[in-house]
Amino acid sequence: MPRKLYIETYGCQMNVADSEVVVSILGDNGYTLTDNMENADLILVNTCSIRDNAEQRVWGRLDLFKHHKRENPGTMIGIIGCMAERLKEQLLETDRMVDIVAGPDSYRDLPRLVDEAWEGQKAVNVLLSREETYADIDPVRSDRNGVSSFVSIMRGCNNMCSYCVVPYVRGAERSRDPQTIINEVKELFSRGYREVTLLGQNVNSYSREDKDNKISFARLLEMTAATDPELRVRFSTSHPKDISDELLKVMAENDNICKHIHLPVQSGSSRILDLMNRKYDREWYMDRIRAIRKFLPSCSLSSDMITGFCTETEDDHRQTLSLMNWAKYDFAYMFKYSERPDTLAARKLEDDVPEEIKTRRLNEIIELQNRLSLESKRKDLGKTFEVLVEGFSKKSKNDLSGRTSQNKVVVFPSNGSKAGDYVKVKITDCTAATLLGEAICPDIRH
């Protein structure tokens, strides 16, 4: 009888893609996936270390799993991913009841680690690799709609931003063989998927030698788009220091490459960006946005913001607000600075902005972004967009939901379309988060 695997995933899209790899590897070794923890023989938690809050959520879940294991002594518990890499010793403390600890580059070793755990040993592998990309693994897709999926194109990061733990827990950059990426994309399309998102910590730095030709990210994006004109292509995440005119031209020349760029700025202050070791300043970032507007006038922008970084002043904060006002982001991920152990900032800089000031500044950033998001949506009123249907709206089975090329969610009354269809929708109303519209029948592409 096959053993059952239950897996929880926290953090970024890369972790979602990694969990799909893990399910594939363990599936080939006799495990079936279950959505019910109560039925599981093996519980895995794929973890994130980017902020302290992410780790605290996992500690909270471990308390629940520990209680479950006391009542079900045969259950194995494993912590995998970034937190496993960073906190291996703490996770293996007896009272945690953790049996398996596996870092992001050791998932191929999970069958052996699980066998060791079943034999009563503490099983650990947190070795980082300079080669591992899991290129030959066929992930078991966890998405529910069968329309959109992630394709990991590279692993690791070389940027060494002073606040970031990623290079320490995911290792150095290595790019996946381009043909394996294209093969995976073609397979997804043949199975009915109509959108892929190419993933990497910094997709712009993708680089691979192929038959004496250097494949850049722009070239890879072009190759992916050429798979089929009915396939939408997205990517995440771009680093401002590397986003090139070549990439923007490729996006402009291919209608099926979505016109949305996530371009994390983190701060609008050049002084803070220097302390963060972001390798660009305010003017460089603004120049890249000007280039985006030039080549891709209809492109939407989103970003990441960190407020309250070491030594941040009110003037630094105002510069962030002014940059947001200038850039007119449609959406942003916004956080208070959370010091991560062993990073350059933790070693060299003092986390000296009081918590109440961090909170106030974050609230101001959120309030501004909510305004900008609403302004962005209002500009779309009366326009018609091609929407890729992802399924029913969360609120009603009478409405469908999908996204525009600009990554904006659209909800509209059901018109007989189904997930995977392209529908022309005229926008009639909006909220700060969602566009509302009406389908223009019978303009449906399957």
GUDREN-914075 format. One record per residue (C-alpha): residue in one letter; x, y, z. Coordinates in nm, 4 decimals, m for minus. Example, Ala and Ser with C-alpha at 12.3 -4.5 7.8 and 13.67 -1.06 7.14 Angstrom:
<'A' <1.2300 m0.4500 0.7800>>
<'S' <1.3670 m0.1060 0.7140>>
//
This chain:
<'M' <0.0000 0.0000 0.0000>>
<'P' <0.1539 0.3378 m0.1000>>
<'R' <0.2463 0.5769 0.1741>>
<'K' <0.0788 0.9162 0.1771>>
<'L' <0.2520 1.2529 0.1582>>
<'Y' <0.1120 1.5807 0.2894>>
<'I' <0.3046 1.8975 0.1990>>
<'E' <0.2628 2.2623 0.2999>>
<'T' <0.4415 2.5390 0.1106>>
<'Y' <0.5335 2.8839 0.2401>>
<'G' <0.7013 3.1779 0.0714>>
<'C' <0.7689 3.2618 m0.2906>>
<'Q' <0.6695 3.1106 m0.6242>>
<'M' <1.0074 2.9363 m0.6329>>
<'N' <0.8994 2.7351 m0.3293>>
<'V' <0.5741 2.6415 m0.5020>>
<'A' <0.7752 2.5133 m0.7992>>
<'D' <1.0119 2.3287 m0.5657>>
<'S' <0.7236 2.1546 m0.3897>>
<'E' <0.6043 2.0294 m0.7284>>
<'V' <0.9513 1.8820 m0.7831>>
<'V' <0.9459 1.7175 m0.4397>>
<'V' <0.6047 1.5594 m0.5019>>
<'S' <0.7358 1.4214 m0.8320>>
<'I' <1.0487 1.2726 m0.6748>>
<'L' <0.8623 1.1094 m0.3877>>
<'G' <0.5814 0.9995 m0.6221>>
<'D' <0.8375 0.8008 m0.8185>>
<'N' <0.9307 0.6358 m0.4900>>
<'G' <0.5881 0.5132 m0.3881>>
<'Y' <0.4231 0.8156 m0.2242>>
<'T' <0.0796 0.9499 m0.3133>>
<'L' <m0.0196 1.3064 m0.2338>>
<'T' <m0.3000 1.3763 0.0135>>
<'D' <m0.4717 1.7033 0.1046>>
<'N' <m0.5536 1.5705 0.4510>>
<'M' <m0.2771 1.5810 0.7118>>
<'E' <m0.4655 1.3250 0.9219>>
<'N' <m0.4084 1.0617 0.6528>>
<'A' <m0.0393 1.1346 0.5980>>
<'D' <0.2505 0.9025 0.6725>>
<'L' <0.4951 1.1815 0.5827>>
<'I' <0.4420 1.5530 0.6520>>
<'L' <0.6754 1.7971 0.4745>>
<'V' <0.6878 2.1736 0.5215>>
<'N' <0.8603 2.3723 0.2461>>
<'T' <0.9824 2.6804 0.4250>>
<'C' <1.0820 3.0424 0.3672>>
<'S' <1.3443 3.2468 0.5542>>
<'I' <1.3130 3.5805 0.3780>>
<'R' <1.1468 3.7432 0.6812>>
<'D' <1.1181 3.6531 1.0467>>
<'N' <0.7398 3.6415 1.0172>>
<'A' <0.7661 3.3616 0.7600>>
<'E' <0.9756 3.1523 0.9977>>
<'Q' <0.7434 3.2200 1.2929>>
<'R' <0.4524 3.0787 1.0947>>
<'V' <0.6465 2.7561 1.0458>>
<'W' <0.7347 2.7316 1.4160>>
<'G' <0.3629 2.7661 1.4868>>
<'R' <0.2784 2.4870 1.2446>>
<'L' <0.5463 2.2666 1.3996>>
<'D' <0.3660 2.2890 1.7325>>
<'L' <0.0560 2.1482 1.5625>>
<'F' <0.2532 1.8736 1.3866>>
<'K' <0.4228 1.7821 1.7131>>
<'H' <0.0823 1.7294 1.8749>>
<'H' <m0.0296 1.5255 1.5726>>
<'K' <0.2803 1.3070 1.5933>>
<'R' <0.2268 1.2322 1.9621>>
<'E' <m0.1144 1.0930 1.8681>>
<'N' <0.0216 0.9225 1.5535>>
<'P' <0.3741 0.8035 1.6435>>
<'G' <0.4394 0.6489 1.3030>>
<'T' <0.4150 0.9819 1.1199>>
<'M' <0.7375 1.1324 0.9870>>
<'I' <0.7892 1.5111 0.9881>>
<'G' <1.0312 1.6848 0.7527>>
<'I' <1.1356 2.0473 0.7149>>
<'I' <1.2661 2.1328 0.3699>>
<'G' <1.3729 2.4493 0.1887>>
<'C' <1.5346 2.7710 0.3040>>
<'M' <1.4580 2.7445 0.6758>>
<'A' <1.5991 2.3918 0.6765>>
<'E' <1.9205 2.5273 0.5258>>
<'R' <1.9455 2.8092 0.7794>>
<'L' <1.8337 2.6432 1.1040>>
<'K' <1.9227 2.2762 1.0720>>
<'E' <2.0520 2.2327 1.4291>>
<'Q' <1.7545 2.4049 1.5915>>
<'L' <1.5087 2.2053 1.3862>>
<'L' <1.6617 1.8775 1.4993>>
<'E' <1.6161 1.9462 1.8691>>
<'T' <1.4353 1.6508 2.0264>>
<'D' <1.1243 1.8396 2.1376>>
<'R' <1.0608 1.9587 1.7809>>
<'M' <0.9999 1.5991 1.6696>>
<'V' <1.1478 1.6748 1.3272>>
<'D' <1.2822 1.3628 1.1541>>
<'I' <1.4081 1.5031 0.8222>>
<'V' <1.5880 1.8271 0.7333>>
<'A' <1.6580 1.8883 0.3634>>
<'G' <1.7917 2.2018 0.1972>>
<'P' <1.6781 2.3322 m0.1449>>
<'D' <1.9498 2.1436 m0.3361>>
<'S' <1.8976 1.8037 m0.1746>>
<'Y' <1.5496 1.7034 m0.2903>>
<'R' <1.6812 1.4175 m0.5051>>
<'D' <1.8114 1.2703 m0.1800>>
<'L' <1.4703 1.2768 m0.0104>>
<'P' <1.3877 0.9067 m0.0745>>
<'R' <1.7081 0.8052 0.1076>>
<'L' <1.6477 1.0576 0.3858>>
<'V' <1.2930 0.9329 0.4349>>
<'D' <1.4144 0.5711 0.4509>>
<'E' <1.6683 0.6716 0.7166>>
<'A' <1.3912 0.8404 0.9136>>
<'W' <1.1740 0.5289 0.8977>>
<'E' <1.4693 0.3380 1.0446>>
<'G' <1.4733 0.5735 1.3425>>
<'Q' <1.7596 0.8044 1.2416>>
<'K' <1.7633 1.1820 1.2131>>
<'A' <1.8087 1.2383 0.8388>>
<'V' <1.9858 1.5549 0.7199>>
<'N' <2.1167 1.6891 0.3897>>
<'V' <2.1721 2.0629 0.3562>>
<'L' <2.4581 2.0606 0.1069>>
<'L' <2.4331 2.3398 m0.1495>>
<'S' <2.5184 2.2654 m0.5108>>
<'R' <2.6697 2.4631 m0.7963>>
<'E' <2.5059 2.2401 m1.0585>>
<'E' <2.1625 2.1263 m0.9371>>
<'T' <1.8685 2.2691 m1.1365>>
<'Y' <1.6282 1.9675 m1.1292>>
<'A' <1.6114 2.0091 m1.5084>>
<'D' <1.5145 1.6470 m1.5734>>
<'I' <1.2378 1.6294 m1.3121>>
<'D' <0.8786 1.6455 m1.4389>>
<'P' <0.7015 1.8447 m1.1642>>
<'V' <0.3598 1.7349 m1.0381>>
<'R' <0.1567 2.0517 m1.0902>>
<'S' <m0.0150 2.1852 m0.7804>>
<'D' <m0.2228 2.4537 m0.9536>>
<'R' <m0.5971 2.3994 m0.9415>>
<'N' <m0.7054 2.5607 m1.2666>>
<'G' <m0.4922 2.3720 m1.5211>>
<'V' <m0.4362 2.7007 m1.7041>>
<'S' <m0.1279 2.8692 m1.5531>>
<'S' <0.1912 2.7082 m1.4290>>
<'F' <0.5416 2.7953 m1.3099>>
<'V' <0.8605 2.6867 m1.4866>>
<'S' <1.1826 2.7305 m1.2920>>
<'I' <1.4657 2.8432 m1.5237>>
<'M' <1.7460 2.8985 m1.2707>>
<'R' <1.8346 2.8618 m0.9055>>
<'G' <2.0321 3.0613 m0.6525>>
<'C' <2.1388 3.4243 m0.6468>>
<'N' <2.4680 3.6144 m0.6812>>
<'N' <2.3448 3.9626 m0.5929>>
<'M' <2.4273 3.9615 m0.2199>>
<'C' <2.1856 4.2380 m0.1187>>
<'S' <2.2844 4.3274 0.2338>>
<'Y' <1.9432 4.2485 0.3880>>
<'C' <1.8796 3.9211 0.2038>>
<'V' <1.9351 3.5639 0.3177>>
<'V' <1.8643 3.4017 m0.0222>>
<'P' <2.2274 3.3577 m0.1418>>
<'Y' <2.3083 3.1825 0.1873>>
<'V' <2.0168 2.9386 0.1755>>
<'R' <1.9849 2.8837 m0.2012>>
<'G' <2.3459 2.9113 m0.3108>>
<'A' <2.5050 3.0615 m0.6196>>
<'E' <2.3262 3.1255 m0.9494>>
<'R' <2.3087 2.8463 m1.2043>>
<'S' <2.0971 2.8490 m1.5173>>
<'R' <1.9031 2.5520 m1.6436>>
<'D' <1.9621 2.4021 m1.9874>>
<'P' <1.7353 2.5964 m2.2276>>
<'Q' <1.6125 2.2930 m2.4198>>
<'T' <1.4796 2.1306 m2.1022>>
<'I' <1.2874 2.4516 m2.0323>>
<'I' <1.1347 2.4612 m2.3802>>
<'N' <1.0493 2.0902 m2.3582>>
<'E' <0.8701 2.1487 m2.0284>>
<'V' <0.6785 2.4442 m2.1726>>
<'K' <0.5730 2.2398 m2.4784>>
<'E' <0.4560 1.9576 m2.2541>>
<'L' <0.2486 2.1981 m2.0457>>
<'F' <0.0885 2.3454 m2.3578>>
<'S' <0.0047 1.9996 m2.4912>>
<'R' <m0.1730 1.9278 m2.1610>>
<'G' <m0.3942 2.2345 m2.1967>>
<'Y' <m0.1985 2.4972 m2.0058>>
<'R' <m0.2167 2.8380 m2.1698>>
<'E' <0.0183 3.0426 m1.9537>>
<'V' <0.3627 2.9849 m1.8053>>
<'T' <0.5662 3.2011 m1.5693>>
<'L' <0.9434 3.1658 m1.6008>>
<'L' <1.0896 3.1796 m1.2500>>
<'G' <1.4236 3.2798 m1.1030>>
<'Q' <1.5570 3.4921 m0.8179>>
<'N' <1.6842 3.7228 m1.0945>>
<'V' <1.5655 3.6033 m1.4347>>
<'N' <1.7551 3.8819 m1.6140>>
<'S' <2.0863 3.7186 m1.5286>>
<'Y' <1.9902 3.3864 m1.6906>>
<'S' <2.2822 3.2808 m1.9124>>
<'R' <2.3657 2.9511 m2.0730>>
<'E' <2.6035 2.8336 m2.3447>>
<'D' <2.4208 2.6245 m2.6052>>
<'K' <2.6140 2.4838 m2.9032>>
<'D' <2.8665 2.7658 m2.8866>>
<'N' <2.5878 3.0263 m2.8654>>
<'K' <2.5201 3.2203 m2.5501>>
<'I' <2.1522 3.2114 m2.4558>>
<'S' <2.0510 3.5262 m2.2676>>
<'F' <1.7229 3.5668 m2.0840>>
<'A' <1.5883 3.7786 m2.3695>>
<'R' <1.6662 3.4961 m2.6119>>
<'L' <1.5126 3.2339 m2.3808>>
<'L' <1.1987 3.4454 m2.3497>>
<'E' <1.1790 3.4708 m2.7275>>
<'M' <1.2215 3.0932 m2.7623>>
<'T' <0.9462 3.0331 m2.5079>>
<'A' <0.7073 3.2697 m2.6825>>
<'A' <0.7720 3.0876 m3.0114>>
<'T' <0.6326 2.7652 m2.8622>>
<'D' <0.2816 2.8673 m2.9701>>
<'P' <0.1072 3.2037 m3.0222>>
<'E' <m0.1774 3.0802 m2.7996>>
<'L' <0.0596 3.0484 m2.5028>>
<'R' <0.1002 3.3465 m2.2730>>
<'V' <0.4450 3.3947 m2.1207>>
<'R' <0.5245 3.5775 m1.7970>>
<'F' <0.8414 3.6003 m1.5877>>
<'S' <0.9512 3.6898 m1.2368>>
<'T' <1.1550 3.8421 m1.0866>>
<'S' <1.3578 4.1106 m1.2666>>
<'H' <1.6492 4.2886 m1.1022>>
<'P' <1.6672 4.6575 m1.2019>>
<'K' <2.0440 4.6456 m1.2545>>
<'D' <2.0086 4.3858 m1.5315>>
<'I' <1.6896 4.4671 m1.7194>>
<'S' <1.7998 4.5426 m2.0752>>
<'D' <1.6639 4.7203 m2.3805>>
<'E' <1.7106 4.3889 m2.5641>>
<'L' <1.4616 4.2248 m2.3288>>
<'L' <1.2118 4.5094 m2.3687>>
<'K' <1.2368 4.4866 m2.7488>>
<'V' <1.1648 4.1115 m2.7361>>
<'M' <0.8594 4.1809 m2.5205>>
<'A' <0.7389 4.4466 m2.7652>>
<'E' <0.7853 4.2190 m3.0664>>
<'N' <0.5907 3.9232 m2.9233>>
<'D' <0.2211 3.9738 m2.8523>>
<'N' <0.2017 3.6639 m2.6329>>
<'I' <0.4688 3.7863 m2.3896>>
<'C' <0.2610 3.9524 m2.1196>>
<'K' <0.3001 4.3265 m2.0779>>
<'H' <0.3755 4.3295 m1.7073>>
<'I' <0.7078 4.3651 m1.5275>>
<'H' <0.7693 4.3125 m1.1585>>
<'L' <1.0644 4.5409 m1.0846>>
<'P' <1.1477 4.5519 m0.7123>>
<'V' <1.2933 4.8871 m0.6081>>
<'Q' <1.3012 4.8349 m0.2259>>
<'S' <1.3698 5.2054 m0.1596>>
<'G' <1.3469 5.5364 m0.3423>>
<'S' <1.6600 5.6689 m0.1716>>
<'S' <1.9961 5.6228 m0.3438>>
<'R' <2.1680 5.6340 m0.0047>>
<'I' <1.9576 5.3453 0.1260>>
<'L' <1.9954 5.1520 m0.1992>>
<'D' <2.3713 5.1771 m0.1576>>
<'L' <2.3495 5.0422 0.1992>>
<'M' <2.1284 4.7636 0.0676>>
<'N' <2.3961 4.6803 m0.1943>>
<'R' <2.1338 4.6881 m0.4679>>
<'K' <2.3918 4.7961 m0.7319>>
<'Y' <2.1758 5.0721 m0.8813>>
<'D' <2.0591 5.4131 m0.7669>>
<'R' <1.7340 5.6052 m0.7933>>
<'E' <1.8218 5.7584 m1.1304>>
<'W' <1.9211 5.4235 m1.2830>>
<'Y' <1.5920 5.2743 m1.1702>>
<'M' <1.3937 5.5666 m1.3115>>
<'D' <1.5820 5.5365 m1.6405>>
<'R' <1.4798 5.1705 m1.6654>>
<'I' <1.1153 5.2641 m1.6126>>
<'R' <1.1467 5.5315 m1.8816>>
<'A' <1.2793 5.2603 m2.1146>>
<'I' <0.9851 5.0357 m2.0278>>
<'R' <0.7426 5.3197 m2.1080>>
<'K' <0.9237 5.3821 m2.4362>>
<'F' <0.9233 5.0247 m2.5658>>
<'L' <0.6063 4.9043 m2.3908>>
<'P' <0.3581 5.1903 m2.3441>>
<'S' <0.0828 4.9566 m2.2203>>
<'C' <0.3067 4.7698 m1.9728>>
<'S' <0.1979 4.7539 m1.6090>>
<'L' <0.4500 4.7737 m1.3259>>
<'S' <0.4641 4.6222 m0.9814>>
<'S' <0.7349 4.6418 m0.7173>>
<'D' <0.8640 4.5468 m0.3718>>
<'M' <0.9203 4.8011 m0.0926>>
<'I' <1.1130 4.7653 0.2309>>
<'T' <1.0580 5.0416 0.4858>>
<'G' <1.2598 5.1076 0.7994>>
<'F' <1.5946 4.9762 0.6723>>
<'C' <1.9007 5.0626 0.8816>>
<'T' <1.9508 5.4407 0.9276>>
<'E' <1.6476 5.5275 0.7128>>
<'T' <1.5465 5.8898 0.7744>>
<'E' <1.2242 6.0767 0.7082>>
<'D' <1.3846 6.2192 0.3966>>
<'D' <1.4714 5.8678 0.2723>>
<'H' <1.1115 5.7668 0.3384>>
<'R' <0.9763 6.0691 0.1483>>
<'Q' <1.1974 5.9760 m0.1461>>
<'T' <1.0352 5.6313 m0.1534>>
<'L' <0.6887 5.7874 m0.1516>>
<'S' <0.7852 6.0295 m0.4287>>
<'L' <0.9246 5.7482 m0.6444>>
<'M' <0.6040 5.5503 m0.5980>>
<'N' <0.4023 5.8549 m0.7037>>
<'W' <0.6225 5.8963 m1.0095>>
<'A' <0.6265 5.5294 m1.1138>>
<'K' <0.2501 5.4793 m1.0628>>
<'Y' <0.2770 5.1136 m0.9672>>
<'D' <m0.0304 4.9036 m1.0212>>
<'F' <0.0617 4.6788 m0.7308>>
<'A' <0.3358 4.6364 m0.4702>>
<'Y' <0.4525 4.3994 m0.1980>>
<'M' <0.5309 4.6146 0.1048>>
<'F' <0.7175 4.5154 0.4209>>
<'K' <0.8899 4.6463 0.7290>>
<'Y' <1.2607 4.5664 0.7395>>
<'S' <1.3219 4.2397 0.9236>>
<'E' <1.6847 4.1744 1.0161>>
<'R' <1.7987 3.8301 0.9062>>
<'P' <2.0859 3.6644 1.0941>>
<'D' <2.4249 3.6345 0.9205>>
<'T' <2.3404 3.8769 0.6398>>
<'L' <2.5746 4.1672 0.5689>>
<'A' <2.3270 4.4118 0.7224>>
<'A' <2.3042 4.2062 1.0405>>
<'R' <2.6836 4.1964 1.0666>>
<'K' <2.7675 4.5531 0.9681>>
<'L' <2.4612 4.7745 1.0214>>
<'E' <2.2414 4.8543 1.3186>>
<'D' <1.8687 4.7921 1.2928>>
<'D' <1.8083 5.1329 1.4457>>
<'V' <1.4687 5.2481 1.3170>>
<'P' <1.2153 5.2105 1.6012>>
<'E' <0.9325 4.9669 1.5412>>
<'E' <0.6613 5.2294 1.5761>>
<'I' <0.8279 5.4412 1.3063>>
<'K' <0.8595 5.1394 1.0765>>
<'T' <0.4887 5.0716 1.1266>>
<'R' <0.3862 5.4298 1.0573>>
<'R' <0.5981 5.4488 0.7417>>
<'L' <0.4674 5.1149 0.6187>>
<'N' <0.1096 5.2327 0.6687>>
<'E' <0.1850 5.5462 0.4660>>
<'I' <0.3331 5.3354 0.1859>>
<'I' <0.0322 5.1012 0.1882>>
<'E' <m0.2126 5.3929 0.1860>>
<'L' <m0.0347 5.5516 m0.1103>>
<'Q' <m0.0177 5.2230 m0.3011>>
<'N' <m0.3886 5.1599 m0.2478>>
<'R' <m0.4540 5.4999 m0.4060>>
<'L' <m0.2199 5.4276 m0.6971>>
<'S' <m0.3763 5.0860 m0.7546>>
<'L' <m0.7239 5.2388 m0.7724>>
<'E' <m0.6007 5.5112 m1.0100>>
<'S' <m0.4458 5.2453 m1.2338>>
<'K' <m0.7698 5.0462 m1.2481>>
<'R' <m0.9810 5.3552 m1.3171>>
<'K' <m0.7698 5.4309 m1.6235>>
<'D' <m0.8902 5.1000 m1.7675>>
<'L' <m1.2604 5.1902 m1.7473>>
<'G' <m1.4195 5.1699 m2.0904>>
<'K' <m1.1282 4.9772 m2.2397>>
<'T' <m1.1490 4.6244 m2.3779>>
<'F' <m0.8926 4.3584 m2.2830>>
<'E' <m0.8297 4.0004 m2.3813>>
<'V' <m0.8687 3.7979 m2.0626>>
<'L' <m0.7382 3.4443 m2.0100>>
<'V' <m1.0079 3.2717 m1.8045>>
<'E' <m0.8698 3.0916 m1.4985>>
<'G' <m1.2004 2.9728 m1.3534>>
<'F' <m1.4936 3.0924 m1.1485>>
<'S' <m1.4720 3.4010 m0.9306>>
<'K' <m1.3976 3.3334 m0.5636>>
<'K' <m1.7228 3.5037 m0.4667>>
<'S' <m1.9703 3.3622 m0.7160>>
<'K' <m2.0133 3.0690 m0.9516>>
<'N' <m2.2080 3.3063 m1.1766>>
<'D' <m1.8908 3.5033 m1.2531>>
<'L' <m1.5652 3.4092 m1.4225>>
<'S' <m1.2223 3.5382 m1.3305>>
<'G' <m0.9044 3.5793 m1.5304>>
<'R' <m0.6181 3.8167 m1.5981>>
<'T' <m0.5199 4.0621 m1.8647>>
<'S' <m0.1771 4.0658 m2.0253>>
<'Q' <m0.0981 4.3414 m1.7721>>
<'N' <m0.1615 4.0924 m1.4873>>
<'K' <m0.4783 4.2666 m1.3711>>
<'V' <m0.7567 4.0441 m1.2380>>
<'V' <m1.0873 4.0779 m1.4241>>
<'V' <m1.4232 3.9441 m1.3021>>
<'F' <m1.7163 3.9240 m1.5431>>
<'P' <m2.0509 3.7409 m1.5701>>
<'S' <m2.0215 3.3883 m1.7037>>
<'N' <m2.0854 3.3727 m2.0767>>
<'G' <m2.0326 3.0039 m2.1372>>
<'S' <m1.6550 3.0356 m2.1424>>
<'K' <m1.4365 2.7936 m1.9538>>
<'A' <m1.0897 2.7921 m1.7980>>
<'G' <m0.8280 2.8305 m2.0698>>
<'D' <m1.0427 3.0400 m2.3037>>
<'Y' <m0.9428 3.3873 m2.4182>>
<'V' <m1.2349 3.6305 m2.3884>>
<'K' <m1.2634 3.9971 m2.4885>>
<'V' <m1.3975 4.1873 m2.1874>>
<'K' <m1.5032 4.5526 m2.1711>>
<'I' <m1.4249 4.7106 m1.8334>>
<'T' <m1.7251 4.8749 m1.6677>>
<'D' <m1.6198 4.9188 m1.3035>>
<'C' <m1.3310 4.8498 m1.0680>>
<'T' <m1.1965 4.8279 m0.7151>>
<'A' <m0.8350 4.8896 m0.6131>>
<'A' <m0.7686 4.5177 m0.6630>>
<'T' <m1.0014 4.4038 m0.9408>>
<'L' <m1.1433 4.5089 m1.2763>>
<'L' <m1.5114 4.4354 m1.3405>>
<'G' <m1.6485 4.3958 m1.6895>>
<'E' <m1.8744 4.2356 m1.9474>>
<'A' <m1.7742 3.9801 m2.2093>>
<'I' <m1.8041 4.0858 m2.5702>>
<'C' <m1.9684 3.7817 m2.7278>>
<'P' <m1.9057 3.5740 m2.9229>>
<'D' <m1.5374 3.6680 m2.9285>>
<'I' <m1.3982 3.3600 m2.7518>>
<'R' <m1.0803 3.1757 m2.8434>>
<'H' <m1.0278 2.8218 m2.7169>>
//
